[in-house]
Amino acid sequence: MATDTTHIEPAMLKLLGRAPICGPRCKRVTLILLGLFFVSYSLWEFWRVGSNYGEWDVMLLSGVAAFMVGLWLVAGLPGRLHKTMARLTYRGAFTVGQDAVLEETLDGFGKMLERRAGIWSRVVALVTAVAILIAFVIAFWNQFSMERIALTIGVVVGAYVAGTFLGRMAGYGQLGSILTKCGIKVTVTPGHVDGAAGLKPVGDFYFFQAMVVAIPAVFLAVWWFLIPIWPHDYAYWRESFVGLLAVAIAIEVFAFLVPLWSFHKSMKTRKQDLQTEADRLCVKIIEIQRKLMDGSSTEEKKELREQLTYITEQFRSIERMPTWPVDMRTRRLFGLNNVLLLTPLFGRFIKNQELLENILEVIKNFKA
């Protein structure tokens, strides 16, 4: 039995808002601290080498800026999730069993979602911190100093904080499976105008989440290209960046595809169930076409053509129904973004790097 959207939507938003990723005060304090660090370190670099920006530690400053952007975006994810759930509710995409109590169902859903998010938050935070620590140890091997040790500690702490956000996003990525476990069913609509069987808000949310997760990958890819031509010596980072980039891209891809998997299974099952109906419509289409060829009156032909148009549209809606809650535009953007991010890996692992080296040399000479 479909639930009344005027009842489910406020309850859903209230339950989802129990423990946001980062409250407004937390976000403001963190951003202020990062901003103060960015300004103070910039002043230190200016005092150290003056306006010779090529000798500044621009990689560190750009990393802090990227972290601030990511934090700003990730802090808004709870609101986006609320909006996604509301849009799906207004579209009639949620149904519960006839004997289910709505408030109890939603309460169980909210608790389970938050519990999963908390577990993933701790696990991913630890993994992220360890990965960054290993990268810094490799980069600074036999070159450690008190300054670099302090930098390593600070970055590892920052990585742990970032990992908590990433982990909670991973918890939110289990939305589909948690809905199923709580008895909330997702309704799939063939031929829906959004191009994703009525579930486009799901694809939009997880695409945005994947783009937030992709910020580290963009940072690594850009700097992989800049290191050979940048005046400051960052050569010791290049090998570490390749490995980190591969991990970052994998995380970004998983952040998009894994959350959609449960929705994909529901959509695929629904499409398979509709195949029988599509076959029956095929038989009707052939019958109507035969009647049109047999010769009927003008009025009958008009009526038959209208029936043919309607039934053909039904058939095509089933046949063309996607099995992923993502429209074509989002698929193309996701594919293009990852092709661009993979460029450094292609350049690293292809045997003949002469073309890539020539391109970098031209860029370097042009800059000079």
ABEGO torsion letter per residue (X at the ends): XBBBAAAAAAAAAAAAAABBABBAAAAAAAAAAAAAAAAAAAAAAAAAAEABAAABBAAAAAAAAAAAAAAAAAAAAAAAAAAAAAAAAAAGABBBBAABBAAAAAAAAAAAAAAAAAAAAAAAAAAAAAAAAAAAAAAABGABBAAAAAAAAAAAAAAAAAAAAAAAAAAAAAAAAAAAAAGBBBBBBBGBAAGAGGAAAAAAAAAAAAAAAAAAAAAAAAAAAAAAABABBAAAAAAAAAAAAAAAAAAAAAAAAAAAAAAAAAAAAAAAAAAAAAAAAAAAAAAAAAAAAAEBBAAAAAAAAAAAAAAAAAAAAAAABBABBBBAAAAAAAAAAAAAAAAAAAAAABABAAAAAAAAAAAAAAAX
